[in-house]
Amino acid sequence: MPAIVDKIAGALHLHKSHSKEKHEDTATGSASANVPTPAFDSNKVTVIFVLGGPGAGKGTQCANLVKDFGFCHLSAGDLLRAEQNREGSQYGEMIRNYIKEGQIVPMEVTVKLLENAMRGALEEKREGDGWADGKGRFLVDGFPRKMDQAIKFDEEVCLSAQVLFFTTTEEEMLKRLMERGKTSGREDDNEESIKKRFRVYKEQTMPVIEYYSKQHKVSTIDATASIDEVHEKAKTVVGKLFVGQVSGNVTI
């Protein structure tokens, strides 16, 4: 499997991280453990993960929060779908099959696509709150979906500030996805794929929520209500985060 991942990374032009490594300890002459430091400084770059089951409304609420706070919205799924459709992508079919089966694409690919997208946004030198002097704000939607993704991103890309966790029932999510499937054109918006996605979500993503809950970083938002009501809840949480009023897990 590692050899396959290396081939995928090479085909996607995913070069090794720009992360810095610790220098040797000149006082003792001993080498450090070469533990990478994140590519981006979390004191300048704010990363908020946006999680929730398929159909919980993550993308809709991210769009609202972009308008409110000037975030750059990065959807892991959208980046993967763009790569699978990119002309000449040798592994587009592999990504397509992972998504169709509701499975999670190899970690190295997704993490590097996100890092590259963040770097590109920062190089644009955007205007507005949160983007001056090398700073940036990112909503990372639908990621991390597994523990290894969470750990790799925090260690090698940027330490996350908060997790927005949108919750609702499977019945509600299924209803929303089936409705979306009428017009979305997405290969995974069908009942068989949706049920697979629910299963993968329970098995692999819920441990991520538990992991960040232990770090007191999770804001749980009931997404069953109307879009406007859920938006107000999310806006309140993010607003408080930026003024330092969120210091633990929140349920709203």
N, C-alpha and C positions, 0 to 999 in steps of 0.2 A: 504493500500500500504506500509506504513512503516514496518509493520510486515513481509511482503513478502521480502522487502529489507533486513531486519535483517536476515531472513532465508538464503537468497542468500549469504550475507556476511559471515555467519557462515559456509555455505557449501564450500565456496571458501577459507576458512581459512583466511578471511580478518579481522584481529583483529583491534581494535581501533588504531588510529594514534599514532605514537611515539612522536607526537608534545608535546612540553613543554607548561605548563600553567604558567601564571603570578602568582607570589607569593603574599600573603596578604601584604597589606600596614601596616608594623609593627608600623609606626609612629602613625597611627590613629586607628589601630586595625580592620579596615574594610576590608572585603574580596574583592578581585578584581572580575571582571566580568568573570573570567576564560576564557578569550579569548585566543584561541590556537595560538601559534607562529608556523611558518612553520617548517616542519621536517628538511629541508635543508636550509642552509644559502646562500642567493642569491649572497653574496659577494664572495663565493667560488664556487657555483654551478650555471652554466649558463644554463638556459632553454629557448629554442627558439621554439615557437609553429609554426607548418607548416600547414596552412589552404588553402582551395580552394575547388571548387566543385569536385564531383566524376569524375575522369578522367582528372583532371587538371595537373597531372604529379608530384604529391607530392612525392610519393615513389621513383620515378626515380631521382629526384633532391636531395632528402635526401641521396641517395646512393652516389651521386657525392660529396656532402658536407662532408660526412663522410671521404672520401679519402682526401679532401682538408684540413680539420681542426681537424680530429680525434674525431669527435662526437661519442657518443653512440646514435644510431637511435632507437627510440621506437615508434612503430605504435600501437595506441590504438586498431585499428581493428585487427591487428595480435595477440595482447595479448588476446583479447576476443575470436578470432577464436581458438587459442591454448587452452584456457580454455574450450571452448565448446567441443573440441575433446579430452580433457584429460580423461583418463580412470578413471571411478568412479566419475566424476563430476555430482553431482545430478541435477545441473541446466544448464547443457550443452544444453539441448533441449530448455530451455527458451531463452538462449542467441542466439541460432540458429534461433529461430522464430523472435526475435527482428531484427536481421540482415537481414533475408529474407524479412521482411516487410519494410525494410528501416527505421526502427524506432531506437531510441537511447536507449541503455541499461541503466538501472538505474545508476545514477551518482556515488553512493557510490562504486559500483563494479569497474567501470572503473578507478576511481581516485585511489583506493587502489591497483589495479593491476599495475598502473603506478608507484606509490610510491614504491611498493615492487621491481619492476624491476630496478628503480633508485638506491635503496639501494644495490641491488645485484651487480650492475655495479661498484658502489663506493667501495664495499668491495673487488672487484677483484684487486684493486690497479693497474689500467692500467698504461701503460707507454705512454710518448708522451706529447706534448703541452696541457696544460689545465687539466692535471691529477695528478700533483704533490701536496703533502701536503694536501690531503683531498679534492682537487678540482675536478670538473667534468664538462663535456659539454654534453648537451642532446638536440637532435632534437626530439620533440614530434609531431608526424605526425597524422593528422586527429583528433586533439583534441586541445582545447575544442570545442564541437559542440553545446553547449547550455550555456546560461549565468550562470546557477547554477554550471555547471562544472568549468567554468572559475574562478568564485569567490572562490569555495571550494579549487581548486588546489592552487591558489595564496595565500590563507590564511593558508592552512593546510599542503601543500607539499613544494612548493618553488615559490617565486615571479618570474614571467616570465620576461625575458629581452627584448624580441622582438617577433613580429609575422611576418612570411613570408607568404604573401597572394598571391597565384598564381591564376591568372584570365584568362579565355578564354570563348568562347561562348558555350551555351548548345549543339549546333550542333556539335561542335568539340569534346566536352566531350563525347557525345553519340557515335560518330564514334569511338573514341578511346576505349571506354568501350566494345562496341560490338565486336571489333577486339580482345581485351584482353580476352573476354569471350570464344573465340574459344579454348583457351588453359589454362586459369587460373584455371578452376575447381571450381570457386567461385559461390555459390548459388545465390548471388545477382548481378551477371554479366549477367542479361537478361533484355530485354527492359522494361518489366513491373516493375521490382524492381528498375531499373535505374531511371525511371520517378518518382517513389515514392521518391527516394533519392534526386532527384533534388528539389522536392516540400519541403521535410523536410529541406534541405539545405537552401533554400530561407527563410523559416519561422523561423528557429531556429538558424542557424549559422551566417547569416548576422548581426543580432544584436550583436553578439560577436565581429565581425570586427568593428562595430561602437563603441562599448564599448572601445576597445583597441585603436582605432583611437583618442578618446578623451583623452587617456593617452599618445598620441604621440609615439606609439610603433609599428605602422604598416608599413611594407615595401611591397608595391603592385608591383607585378612583372607580366608582360604580358607573359603568358605561351603559346601563340599561335605559337610562332616562333619555330625553331628547338630545339631539346634537348640541343645541344651544346650552342646555343645562350642564351637560358634560364639559362643554367648553369653558363655562364659567368656573367650574371646579378646577380644571387643569390650569387655567389662567391664574387662579388664586395661588395654587401651589408653586408654580414657577415664579410668580411675582415675589412671593415670600422667600424663595430660594435665593434670588438675586440680591435681596437686602439682608441676607443672613438670618432669616427667621425660621428656617427649616433645619433642625438639628437632629432629627430622628425619623423613624418611620411614621407615616401619616396615613389615616384612612378618612376619605371624604366622599 
